Amino acid sequence: MAEAIGLSQVDLVTQILIFATFLAGIVGALVEVSKQTFNYPKNYVPLVALVLGGLVGFAAAPFTDLDVGLRLWAGCLAGLSATGLFELVSKRDGQTKE
């Protein structure tokens, strides 16, 4: 399969995923700070995480040699994965969000 899509593309995807993994913790912490600071509905948390992830990915230029678009992509992936990780371990009473 690596021959079909090219080894350089596989390396690029691997770099993006590794970068997104490192950003996920940072974005998760920023989302928690924003939830404590601002009062917005919990249904908007994934959108806030997506935007914060994109901003963190964009601002992480000194730490990686990825292009701007790839950093944004990795940041957005990190934001959505941070939200998913938090929802996976958070314990809620009942079925509804407040």
C-alpha positions as CSV (number, residue, x, y, z in Angstrom):
1,M,0.0,0.0,0.0
2,A,2.9,2.4,0.7
3,E,4.0,2.0,-2.9
4,A,0.6,3.0,-4.2
5,I,0.4,6.3,-2.3
6,G,4.1,7.0,-2.1
7,L,6.3,6.7,1.0
8,S,6.7,10.5,1.4
9,Q,2.9,10.8,1.8
10,V,2.9,8.2,4.5
11,D,5.7,10.0,6.3
12,L,3.8,13.3,6.0
13,V,0.6,11.7,7.5
14,T,2.7,10.2,10.3
15,Q,4.2,13.6,11.0
16,I,0.7,15.2,11.1
17,L,-0.7,12.6,13.5
18,I,2.3,12.8,15.8
19,F,2.0,16.6,15.9
20,A,-1.7,16.3,16.6
21,T,-1.0,13.9,19.4
22,F,1.2,16.4,21.1
23,L,-1.2,19.2,20.5
24,A,-4.2,17.3,21.9
25,G,-3.1,17.7,25.5
26,I,-2.5,21.5,25.1
27,V,-5.8,22.0,23.3
28,G,-7.7,19.9,25.9
29,A,-6.3,22.1,28.7
30,L,-7.2,25.3,26.8
31,V,-10.7,24.0,26.3
32,E,-11.1,23.3,30.0
33,V,-9.9,26.8,30.8
34,S,-12.3,28.3,28.3
35,K,-15.2,26.3,29.8
36,Q,-14.4,27.6,33.2
37,T,-13.9,31.2,32.0
38,F,-16.7,31.7,29.6
39,N,-20.3,30.7,29.9
40,Y,-21.5,29.0,26.7
41,P,-23.7,25.9,26.1
42,K,-21.9,22.6,26.3
43,N,-23.1,21.7,22.8
44,Y,-20.5,24.3,21.5
45,V,-17.5,22.6,23.2
46,P,-16.5,20.6,20.1
47,L,-16.7,23.8,18.0
48,V,-14.6,25.7,20.5
49,A,-12.1,22.8,20.6
50,L,-11.9,22.8,16.8
51,V,-11.2,26.6,16.7
52,L,-8.7,26.5,19.6
53,G,-7.0,23.5,18.0
54,G,-6.6,25.4,14.7
55,L,-5.2,28.4,16.5
56,V,-2.7,26.4,18.5
57,G,-1.7,24.5,15.3
58,F,-1.2,27.8,13.5
59,A,0.8,29.3,16.4
60,A,3.1,26.2,16.7
61,A,5.3,27.3,13.7
62,P,8.5,27.4,15.7
63,F,8.1,23.8,16.8
64,T,7.7,22.0,13.5
65,D,8.6,22.3,9.9
66,L,5.1,21.5,8.6
67,D,3.3,24.0,6.3
68,V,0.6,26.3,7.6
69,G,-2.2,24.2,6.1
70,L,-0.8,21.0,7.6
71,R,-0.4,22.6,11.0
72,L,-4.0,23.8,10.9
73,W,-5.1,20.3,9.9
74,A,-3.2,18.8,12.8
75,G,-4.5,21.4,15.2
76,C,-8.1,20.8,14.2
77,L,-7.5,17.1,14.6
78,A,-6.0,17.7,18.0
79,G,-9.0,19.8,19.1
80,L,-11.6,17.2,18.1
81,S,-9.5,14.4,19.6
82,A,-9.2,16.4,22.9
83,T,-12.9,16.7,23.0
84,G,-13.4,13.1,22.4
85,L,-10.9,12.1,25.0
86,F,-12.5,14.3,27.6
87,E,-16.0,12.9,26.8
88,L,-14.6,9.4,27.0
89,V,-13.4,9.8,30.6
90,S,-15.9,12.3,31.9
91,K,-18.6,10.9,34.2
92,R,-22.2,12.3,33.8
93,D,-25.3,11.7,35.8
94,G,-28.2,10.9,33.5
95,Q,-28.4,11.3,29.8
96,T,-28.6,15.0,29.1
97,K,-26.1,17.8,29.0
98,E,-26.6,21.0,30.9
